[in-house]
Amino acid sequence: MTQDAIRQRERRVGWWLITPALLVLLLVFAYPIGRAFWLSLFEQNLGTELTAEFNGLGNYARLFGDGRFWRSLWNTSVFTLVSIVLELVLGMAIALVLDKSFRGRGLVRTAALIPWALPTAVMGLAWAWIFNDQFGVVNDILGRIGLISEPITWLGDPFRAMLALIIADVWKTTPFIAIILLAGLQSISSDLYEAHSIDGANPVQSFFQITLPLLAPQILIALLFRFAQAFGIFDLVQVMTGGGPAGATEVVSIYIYATVRRYLDFGYGAALVVVTFLLLIIAVAIVGYLLSKTRINVTGER
């Protein structure tokens, strides 16, 4: 059997092996999105009974003039970008510490995963109490050390409410990035660092010239997962602020929830779902392209 025949056979076997996973993806993702697109072509009429009329792309035309949608998209973008940048920096620092050998490292690694393992809704409720202006721990600590003379209304101010959400999200999901980067760090041979130090490089130079280039695939994978999760955040915002004050922390998922559940506008809500999904697909495609380019640059393979 020739080499080309062997490769073709391996490709066929590979496709047969991934076919069940592809079918599951079609059922879990393709059908709901297709159903949402179909619903987005209709407009609901609220009268004595709920009826729907075919509206074509009218819901999408309405979306472009919807200031509330664009504001929620801006809030989502700010929350997502600031959160994942902070999580990447902190996650990298934690991964570098956990990669070192010290007494009790296994216990510390396990403890570091606890915030990520806890339910988001429960932790959102806890953080809402932490930032409570009357009984919160944050105001109590700041008052005891003399930084404030009166309680700060954290969740009643637009800027501070968004800041509180970002802090809560960073605290919970930083361990997720840290564990991915830690796995990448453990795959880097220590011989590279030893050879680099012999050439006169210091630890900072080794970090930028060895660690970061070799960790680039893991960094992009972590950012990809976190971008998708942060862009679709719902439970944390719903529990802590509900989108307030005055819509300052209303993200796209909260707006979709209000459109469908509160206003019963299923067609327009479905259009919001489809547009949000397309934005995520574009982001994933960009990160996937960057990931492939990074792999080529690091390994030299094509």
N, C-alpha and C positions, 0 to 999 in steps of 0.2 A: 504494500500500500504506500502510495507516494505521500510526501509531506503535505501537499495541498489537500489531498483526500482526508488525511487525518485532521487537519484544521477544520475542514467543512463538517466532518462528523462531530467534532467537539462543539462547533457552533450549533448544530442541530440539537445535540444533547443539552447544551446550555439553554436554548430556547424552550425546550420541553420542560426543563427544571424550573424556569422562571414563569411559565405559563400560569400555574395556580396563583402566584403572587400578582400577576397582571390582572387576572380575573377578579381577585379580591379588590385591587385598586379601582377597577372599573365600577364595581358594585358600591364601594365606599365613597369614591370621589366623583367619578364621571357621571353616574346617574343623578346624584343630588344636584350637581352643578347644572346638568342638562335640564333637570326639572325646574331649577331656579330660573334658568334662562327662559323657559317656556312660560312660567308665571309672570316674568317681567314684561312680557308682551301684552299683558292684560291690565285693565284698570278697574279697581273695585268701586262699586256704587253702594253707598250706605243709605239705604232707605228702610222700608218696612222689612226687607230681607236683604242679605248680602249677595249681590250679583257681580259678575265680572263681564266686561266688554273688551273685545280685542282693541288694543291701542297701538300696536306696532312698536316702534322705537320711541314712543312718546315719553315713557318713563325715563329713558336715557337722556332725552332732550331736557326734561325737567331737572335732571340731576345737575347738568352744567350750570343752571341758574340757581341752584340751591345753596345759599350762603351757609346754612347750618352744616351741610355736608362738607363743604370746603374747610370750615372751621374745625369740624371733628377730624378731618384728614390731617390738618395742620397739627392739632393736639396729638394725634396718633404718631405723626412723624417725629415731633419733638420728644415725646415719651420714648419712642423706640430708639432713636439715635443716641440720646443722652444715656439711656439705660445700658445699651449694649457697649458703648464706649467705656463707661465706668466699670461694667462687668468684665470687659476684656482686660483692662488694666489691673483690677483687683484679682481677677482669676489667674492672670499670669503670675502675679506676686505670690499668691497662695500656692500655685502649682510649683513654683521654684522652691518654696520653703518645704513643701511636702515631698519634693524629690530628693531632698537631702536625707542622710542617714542620721537619726537621733533616737534616743530612748523614748518609747511610747509612740512611735510614728504611726503604727497601725491604729491605735486608739484615736489619735488626732485626725487621721484620714477619715475614720468612721464618723467622728463628731462633726467634721466639716460638711458632711453630706446631709445632716439633719435638717437644716433649713429648706433644702431643695425637696426633701422627702415629705415634708408636712403639707397638708392640704392648703391650697392658696386661699380659699374662702375663710378658713379658720384663722390663718395668719393675717389676712386682711382685716378681720374683725379685731385681732390683737393690736395691729398697728393703728387702727382707728382709735382705740383706747389710749395707746401710747401718745398719740398726737392730740388727744382731747385737751381743750383749752382749760378746763376746770380741774380735771382729775388725772391728766396725762403725766407720764413719767418725764417726758422731755422738758415740759415747763417746770416741773418740780426740780429737776437737776439744774437747769439754767438759773432758776431762782435761788437755789441753795449756794451756788458758786458766785452769785452776784452779777450775772450777765444780763438779767432782765429784772425789772421792778414790778411788772404786771404781766399776767398771762398773755401769751400770744395765741391768737386764733389761727391755728395752722390750717385747718380744713375749711375755713371761711374766707380765705384770701386766695385769689386765682393763682398767683405765683407760688405761694407757700403750699397750696393744695397739690399742685403738680410736683413740687419738690418732695412732698411727703410720699406721693405715689412712687416716684422714682427711687427714693431711699428704700421703701418697702420692697420694690421689685428687685433692686440690686442686692439687698440682703438675702432674698430668697433664692435667686437664680444664679448668683455668682459661683456657688459650688458646682453647678452644672458645667460651666465653662472651665473651671479649675480642673475637674476630673478628666475632661477631654484633653486639655493641654498637658496634664500630668502623664496621661498615656503616651502622648507624643514625646515628652521629655524622656521617658524611660526607654524609648526606642532609639535614642541618640547614643552612640557609643562614646564612652568616656575617653577612648583613645584619641578622639578628635580634639577634645579639650586639652589633653596632655601634650599633644603635638603642637597645638596652638600656643600653649604657655611656654614651651621650649623655644618657640620662635620669638618670644618676648611679648606676647599679647597679655593684657590684663583681663580680669573677669568681665569688665564692661565691653571690651572689644570682642571677647568670645561670645557674649550674649548677642551682639548685633551682627556678627559675622558668621556665627555657627547656629546658635539657638533659634533666632528668628527665621532665617531662611529655611531651616529644616522643619520648623514648626508651622510654616505657612499653610500647608494643607489642613492641619488640624485647626488652625485659627479660622480659616475660611469656613470649614464645616461647622464649627461652634457658632460663628456669626450667622451662618445660614439658618441653623435651628433657632437661635435666639431671635433673629429678625422675624421669622414666621410666628413665633410664640408671642413676641412683644407687640407685633402689628395687630394680632387678633386678640389682645388682652381684653378680658371681660370681667371675670369674677373679682379680681382685686379692685378694679375701679368701681364696680357696682357695690361692693361691700363698704369701701372706704369713703367714697364721695358721691356715688350715684351719678357722676357726670358733672356735679356742681363744683363750686358755686357759679350759678348763672352760665352753665355750659362750659366753664373754663377747663374742665378736665373730661369733657365728653369726647370719648374716642369713637371710632367708626362702629365698633361692635355695639356700643351702648346706643348709638343713634339707630342702628338697624333694629335692635331689640325694641326701642320705643316706637319705631315706625310700624313694626309688625304687631306687637303685643298691645300697645296702648292705643294706636290710631287705626289698627286693623287694615293698614294699607299694604296688602300682601304683594301687589304688583311692584310698587315702588321699592318696598323692602327687598324683594328678589333682585331688582336691578342694582341696588346697593351691594348685595352679596356678590353678584357677577362682576361688578367693577372692582370690588375689593379683591376678589379671587384673581382677576387679571393683573392687578398691580403686584400681587404676591408672585404670580408666575413670572412676570418680567424681572422682579428682583432675584428670584431663584435662578433664572436663566443667566443673569449678569454674574451672579456669584459662581455659578457652575462654569461659566467661561473663564473667569478669573482663576478658579480652582484648577482647571485643565492647563492654563498657561503657567500657573505656578508649578505644577507637577513637571511640566516640560522643562522649565528653567532650572528646577532643583535636581532632577534626575538626568536630564539631557536626553530623555526618551521622547519619541514622537509616535 
